[in-house]
C-alpha cells in the first residue's frame, strides 16, 4: 500500500479574498487602496458605534473596522490641527 504524500496548505491557497483588495463601495472604497504601517491598540467604544462597525465588517470583510476608525480619527485630528 502506497501512502500519498500530504502537505499543509499555505494561507494563500485557502484565503478567498486578499486583504489589500478594495472590497467596499461608496465612501469606504478609498479606504482599501492604501497600505500603511500599523500599531494595534485596545480601547472601549460605545455600543451603538460597535454595532455599526460590526455591520460594516460583515458587509465589507477583514480590515474594515481599522480602516474606518483610522479615517475618522485622521479627520478629527486634522480638524484639531494635530495632524
Backbone as JSON, one array per atom type, in Angstrom:
{
  "sequence": "XXXXXXXXXXXXXXXXXXXXXXXXXXXXXXXXXXXXXXXXXXXXXXXXXXXXXXXXXXXXXXXXXXXXXXXXXXXXXXXXXXX",
  "N": [[0.83, -1.17, 0.0], [0.63, 2.19, -0.9], [1.3, 5.29, 0.47], [-0.15, 8.52, 0.14], [1.66, 11.5, -0.32], [1.23, 14.09, 1.88], [0.7, 17.57, 2.33], [0.64, 20.61, 4.21], [-1.66, 23.11, 3.48], [-0.87, 26.38, 2.33], [-1.51, 29.75, 3.51], [-2.15, 31.43, 1.34], [-3.29, 29.63, -0.36], [-5.72, 28.97, 0.71], [-7.09, 31.27, 1.42], [-9.78, 33.41, 0.58], [-10.27, 36.07, -0.15], [-8.05, 38.58, -0.82], [-6.56, 40.77, 1.59], [-5.74, 43.28, 0.79], [-7.28, 44.06, -1.36], [-9.71, 46.26, -2.8], [-12.82, 46.26, -1.22], [-15.13, 47.52, -0.69], [-17.85, 49.77, -1.45], [-18.81, 53.09, -2.55], [-18.42, 55.58, -0.04], [-16.52, 54.19, 1.45], [-14.75, 53.01, -0.25], [-12.25, 54.2, -0.98], [-10.74, 53.74, 1.27], [-9.58, 51.27, 1.18], [-7.44, 51.14, -0.5], [-4.88, 51.94, 0.18], [-1.91, 50.97, 1.83], [-0.46, 51.04, 5.01], [2.01, 51.21, 7.64], [1.03, 49.8, 10.73], [-0.15, 49.95, 14.17], [-1.28, 47.97, 16.77], [-3.94, 48.71, 18.98], [-5.81, 48.81, 22.01], [-9.08, 49.67, 23.05], [-12.1, 51.05, 24.5], [-15.37, 51.34, 23.11], [-18.53, 52.97, 22.47], [-21.64, 51.16, 22.56], [-23.48, 51.52, 20.39], [-21.81, 52.45, 18.38], [-20.11, 50.28, 18.1], [-21.96, 48.45, 17.1], [-22.46, 49.48, 14.53], [-19.89, 49.25, 13.41], [-19.6, 46.45, 13.46], [-21.6, 45.72, 11.64], [-20.61, 46.91, 9.27], [-18.26, 45.42, 9.06], [-19.28, 42.83, 8.57], [-20.39, 43.3, 6.05], [-18.24, 44.22, 4.47], [-15.88, 42.92, 5.1], [-12.64, 41.72, 6.25], [-10.46, 43.92, 8.0], [-11.96, 46.2, 7.78], [-12.96, 47.58, 10.1], [-10.62, 48.73, 11.27], [-9.79, 50.43, 9.21], [-11.95, 52.23, 8.9], [-12.07, 53.41, 11.48], [-9.48, 54.51, 11.63], [-9.64, 56.42, 9.53], [-11.7, 58.11, 10.49], [-10.54, 59.08, 12.88], [-8.27, 60.3, 11.8], [-9.44, 62.4, 10.3], [-10.69, 63.84, 12.4], [-8.43, 64.56, 14.0], [-7.08, 66.14, 12.14], [-8.84, 68.31, 11.88], [-8.46, 69.39, 14.39], [-5.98, 70.38, 14.17], [-3.87, 68.65, 14.76], [-2.7, 66.84, 13.16]],
  "CA": [[0.0, 0.0, 0.0], [1.42, 3.41, -1.02], [0.66, 6.45, 1.1], [0.0, 9.79, -0.56], [2.39, 12.5, 0.45], [0.34, 15.21, 2.18], [1.33, 18.79, 2.82], [-0.29, 21.59, 4.76], [-1.91, 24.2, 2.54], [-0.48, 27.71, 2.78], [-2.6, 30.71, 3.62], [-2.51, 31.91, 0.0], [-4.07, 28.6, -1.05], [-7.04, 28.83, 1.31], [-7.74, 32.57, 1.56], [-10.68, 33.68, -0.53], [-10.21, 37.46, -0.54], [-6.87, 39.26, -0.3], [-6.9, 41.9, 2.45], [-5.43, 44.56, 0.16], [-8.2, 44.34, -2.45], [-10.86, 47.07, -2.42], [-13.98, 45.42, -1.01], [-16.29, 48.34, -0.35], [-18.32, 50.71, -2.45], [-19.2, 54.37, -1.98], [-17.48, 56.31, 0.77], [-15.48, 53.35, 2.04], [-13.89, 52.44, -1.29], [-10.9, 54.74, -0.93], [-10.03, 53.27, 2.46], [-8.98, 49.96, 0.95], [-6.41, 51.21, -1.53], [-3.58, 52.33, 0.7], [-1.35, 50.15, 2.92], [0.49, 51.76, 5.84], [2.41, 50.51, 8.86], [0.01, 49.97, 11.74], [0.1, 49.51, 15.52], [-2.52, 47.52, 17.4], [-4.28, 49.37, 20.24], [-7.08, 48.36, 22.57], [-9.85, 50.73, 23.68], [-13.53, 50.8, 24.6], [-16.23, 52.23, 22.33], [-19.95, 52.86, 22.8], [-22.29, 50.01, 21.93], [-24.06, 51.85, 19.09], [-20.71, 52.53, 17.42], [-19.69, 48.89, 17.89], [-22.96, 47.82, 16.23], [-22.22, 49.94, 13.15], [-18.65, 48.64, 12.95], [-19.87, 45.04, 13.21], [-22.36, 45.65, 10.39], [-19.67, 47.19, 8.18], [-17.35, 44.28, 8.96], [-20.0, 41.74, 7.89], [-20.62, 43.67, 4.65], [-17.04, 44.54, 3.69], [-14.8, 41.98, 5.39], [-11.48, 41.92, 7.1], [-9.75, 45.2, 7.93], [-12.89, 47.33, 7.67], [-13.01, 48.36, 11.34], [-9.4, 49.52, 11.4], [-9.74, 51.47, 8.18], [-12.98, 53.22, 9.22], [-11.66, 54.12, 12.68], [-8.32, 55.32, 11.26], [-10.08, 57.56, 8.73], [-12.45, 59.02, 11.35], [-9.58, 59.75, 13.76], [-7.43, 61.17, 10.97], [-10.23, 63.61, 10.01], [-10.85, 64.57, 13.65], [-7.14, 65.14, 14.36], [-6.78, 67.2, 11.16], [-9.65, 69.47, 12.26], [-7.89, 69.92, 15.62], [-4.6, 70.75, 13.83], [-2.93, 67.73, 15.39], [-2.04, 66.13, 12.05]],
  "C": [[0.88, 1.25, 0.0], [0.64, 4.57, -0.4], [0.89, 7.68, 0.23], [0.78, 10.75, 0.33], [1.48, 13.71, 0.63], [1.14, 16.39, 2.69], [0.25, 19.71, 3.36], [-0.42, 22.73, 3.75], [-1.46, 25.52, 3.15], [-1.67, 28.64, 2.81], [-3.08, 31.17, 2.25], [-3.33, 30.88, -0.78], [-5.49, 28.48, -0.5], [-7.79, 30.15, 1.47], [-8.6, 32.86, 0.33], [-10.6, 35.12, -1.02], [-8.96, 38.11, 0.03], [-7.26, 40.51, 0.48], [-6.64, 43.23, 1.78], [-6.3, 44.88, -1.05], [-9.31, 45.25, -1.99], [-12.09, 46.17, -2.33], [-15.25, 46.24, -0.81], [-16.66, 49.25, -1.51], [-18.61, 52.03, -1.76], [-18.07, 55.0, -1.2], [-16.35, 55.48, 1.35], [-14.46, 52.87, 1.02], [-12.45, 52.92, -1.2], [-10.09, 54.23, 0.25], [-9.25, 52.0, 2.2], [-7.81, 49.99, -0.01], [-5.01, 51.35, -0.97], [-3.15, 51.44, 1.86], [-0.33, 50.99, 3.68], [0.88, 50.89, 7.02], [1.39, 50.81, 9.94], [0.47, 49.44, 13.09], [-1.24, 49.12, 16.13], [-2.7, 48.21, 18.74], [-5.61, 48.84, 20.72], [-7.77, 49.52, 23.26], [-11.32, 50.35, 23.69], [-14.29, 51.81, 23.76], [-17.68, 52.0, 22.76], [-20.61, 51.76, 21.99], [-22.86, 50.34, 20.55], [-22.99, 52.0, 18.0], [-20.2, 51.14, 17.1], [-20.65, 48.18, 16.95], [-22.75, 48.21, 14.77], [-20.96, 49.3, 12.6], [-18.83, 47.16, 12.64], [-20.62, 44.85, 11.91], [-21.45, 45.88, 9.19], [-18.71, 46.03, 7.97], [-18.03, 43.11, 8.24], [-20.16, 42.04, 6.4], [-19.33, 43.76, 3.84], [-15.81, 43.71, 4.05], [-13.68, 42.5, 6.25], [-10.82, 43.28, 6.89], [-10.66, 46.41, 7.91], [-12.87, 48.19, 8.92], [-11.8, 49.27, 11.47], [-9.39, 50.68, 10.43], [-10.75, 52.57, 8.46], [-12.55, 54.07, 10.42], [-10.45, 55.01, 12.38], [-8.73, 56.57, 10.5], [-10.82, 58.57, 9.6], [-11.51, 59.79, 12.28], [-8.69, 60.71, 13.0], [-8.15, 62.49, 10.67], [-10.41, 64.47, 11.26], [-9.55, 65.27, 14.03], [-6.75, 66.27, 13.4], [-7.57, 68.46, 11.5], [-9.11, 70.15, 13.52], [-6.44, 70.41, 15.42], [-3.55, 69.91, 14.57], [-2.18, 66.9, 14.36], [-1.78, 67.09, 10.92]]
}
